[in-house]
Amino acid sequence: MSHDDAVEFAAALPPMQALAGLDFGDKTIGVAVSDVMRSVATPLLTIRRVKFTQDAEALLKIVADRRIGGLVLGLPRNMDGSEGPRAQATRAFARNLARLCPLPLLFWDERLSTVAAERALLEADTSRKRRAEVIDHVAAGFILQGALDRLAHLRRSMSDE
């Protein structure tokens, strides 16, 4: 089931399972994973897109191998918050993936995640070639970490009540 709201997503998650963050693009899907405590996102790999069936198969293998309990999919909104063709393609990908994978899925605003990833890689003095190889899964890490931070804030808020 897909969620735009982190509260609903959090309620649907199984306990003590990692999350995966996805940066869905035209040519690649960046993948990051969290620890089971859902505190730290780690960039994992970039899947070169071929066609949906093969892309989904690669993702489902990661989900199974890492015992993933939920997905966070970066939603590429325009700077004014509206959704354009890329966001529509991302939502269509999520709908197709949901038919194969019953995990809860959170759409996460990914504006500027690639910019942040690029900046971090530049600060780490990463070569241009290496940046091109890792940018998508580093961006997925930024997407996932944003969602993890929000989920942690929700947990703290609920425990304070």
C-alpha positions as CSV (number, residue, x, y, z in Angstrom):
1,M,0.0,0.0,0.0
2,S,1.3,3.5,-0.9
3,H,1.3,6.4,1.5
4,D,2.0,10.1,1.1
5,D,1.7,10.5,4.9
6,A,4.5,9.3,7.2
7,V,2.1,8.7,10.1
8,E,0.1,6.2,8.1
9,F,3.3,4.6,6.7
10,A,4.7,4.2,10.2
11,A,1.6,2.5,11.4
12,A,1.8,0.0,8.5
13,L,5.4,-1.0,9.2
14,P,6.3,-4.3,10.8
15,P,8.6,-4.0,13.8
16,M,12.4,-4.5,13.7
17,Q,12.8,-4.7,9.9
18,A,15.0,-2.5,7.7
19,L,13.7,0.0,5.2
20,A,14.9,0.5,1.6
21,G,15.1,3.9,0.0
22,L,14.7,4.2,-3.8
23,D,15.8,7.0,-6.1
24,F,13.8,6.2,-9.3
25,G,15.2,7.6,-12.5
26,D,14.8,7.2,-16.2
27,K,18.0,5.0,-16.5
28,T,18.7,3.9,-13.0
29,I,17.3,3.1,-9.6
30,G,19.5,4.1,-6.7
31,V,19.0,1.9,-3.6
32,A,19.9,2.5,0.0
33,V,19.0,0.5,3.1
34,S,18.6,1.2,6.8
35,D,19.5,-0.8,9.8
36,V,16.7,-2.7,11.6
37,M,16.5,0.1,14.2
38,R,15.7,2.5,11.3
39,S,18.2,5.1,12.4
40,V,20.9,5.1,9.7
41,A,20.6,5.0,5.9
42,T,23.4,3.4,3.9
43,P,23.7,3.7,0.1
44,L,23.8,0.2,-1.3
45,L,23.8,0.1,-5.1
46,T,22.5,1.4,-8.4
47,I,20.3,-0.8,-10.6
48,R,20.6,0.0,-14.3
49,R,17.1,0.0,-15.6
50,V,16.2,-2.4,-18.4
51,K,12.5,-3.0,-18.3
52,F,10.0,-3.1,-15.4
53,T,10.0,-6.9,-14.9
54,Q,13.8,-7.1,-14.6
55,D,14.0,-3.9,-12.5
56,A,11.3,-5.3,-10.1
57,E,13.1,-8.6,-9.9
58,A,16.3,-6.9,-8.9
59,L,14.5,-4.9,-6.2
60,L,12.6,-7.9,-4.9
61,K,15.8,-9.8,-4.5
62,I,17.2,-7.0,-2.3
63,V,13.9,-6.9,-0.3
64,A,14.1,-10.6,0.3
65,D,17.8,-10.8,1.0
66,R,17.8,-7.9,3.4
67,R,14.4,-8.6,5.0
68,I,13.1,-5.2,4.1
69,G,9.9,-4.2,5.8
70,G,9.0,-1.1,3.9
71,L,10.0,1.1,0.9
72,V,10.7,4.8,0.7
73,L,10.4,6.1,-2.9
74,G,11.7,9.5,-3.8
75,L,9.0,11.6,-5.4
76,P,10.4,14.2,-7.8
77,R,8.2,17.2,-7.2
78,N,8.7,20.5,-9.0
79,M,10.2,23.3,-6.9
80,D,6.7,24.8,-6.4
81,G,5.5,21.4,-4.9
82,S,3.5,20.4,-8.0
83,E,3.9,17.0,-9.7
84,G,5.0,16.8,-13.3
85,P,5.6,13.9,-15.7
86,R,8.5,12.5,-13.6
87,A,6.4,12.3,-10.5
88,Q,3.6,10.6,-12.5
89,A,6.1,8.0,-13.8
90,T,7.3,7.4,-10.3
91,R,3.7,6.9,-9.0
92,A,3.1,4.5,-12.0
93,F,6.2,2.5,-11.1
94,A,5.0,2.3,-7.5
95,R,1.6,1.0,-8.6
96,N,3.2,-1.7,-10.7
97,L,5.6,-2.6,-7.9
98,A,2.7,-2.9,-5.4
99,R,1.2,-5.7,-7.5
100,L,4.3,-7.7,-6.9
101,C,5.4,-6.6,-3.5
102,P,2.8,-6.0,-0.6
103,L,5.2,-3.9,1.5
104,P,4.1,-0.4,2.7
105,L,5.6,2.3,0.5
106,L,6.1,5.9,1.4
107,F,6.4,8.6,-1.2
108,W,9.1,11.1,0.0
109,D,9.7,14.5,-1.4
110,E,13.1,14.2,-3.0
111,R,13.6,17.8,-4.1
112,L,17.3,18.6,-3.9
113,S,18.4,15.1,-2.8
114,T,20.7,14.7,-5.8
115,V,22.1,18.2,-5.2
116,A,22.8,17.2,-1.5
117,A,24.4,13.9,-2.7
118,E,26.6,15.7,-5.2
119,R,27.7,18.2,-2.6
120,A,28.6,15.4,-0.2
121,L,30.6,13.6,-2.8
122,L,32.4,16.8,-3.9
123,E,33.3,17.5,-0.2
124,A,34.7,13.9,0.0
125,D,36.9,14.8,-3.0
126,T,35.3,12.0,-5.1
127,S,36.4,11.8,-8.7
128,R,34.0,12.8,-11.4
129,K,33.9,9.1,-12.7
130,R,33.2,7.7,-9.2
131,R,30.5,10.4,-8.6
132,A,28.7,9.3,-11.7
133,E,28.9,5.6,-10.5
134,V,27.5,6.3,-7.0
135,I,25.3,9.4,-7.2
136,D,22.0,7.6,-7.5
137,H,22.4,5.4,-4.5
138,V,23.9,8.2,-2.5
139,A,20.8,10.2,-3.4
140,A,18.7,7.2,-2.3
141,G,20.5,7.4,1.0
142,F,19.6,11.1,1.4
143,I,15.9,10.2,0.6
144,L,15.9,7.3,3.1
145,Q,17.6,9.3,5.8
146,G,15.1,12.1,5.5
147,A,12.3,9.6,6.0
148,L,14.1,7.8,8.9
149,D,14.5,11.2,10.7
150,R,10.8,11.9,10.2
151,L,9.9,8.5,11.6
152,A,12.2,8.9,14.6
153,H,10.6,12.3,15.3
154,L,7.1,10.7,15.1
155,R,8.2,8.0,17.6
156,R,9.5,10.6,20.0
157,S,6.3,12.7,19.7
158,M,4.1,9.6,20.4
159,S,6.2,8.6,23.4
160,D,5.9,12.1,24.8
161,E,2.1,11.9,24.8
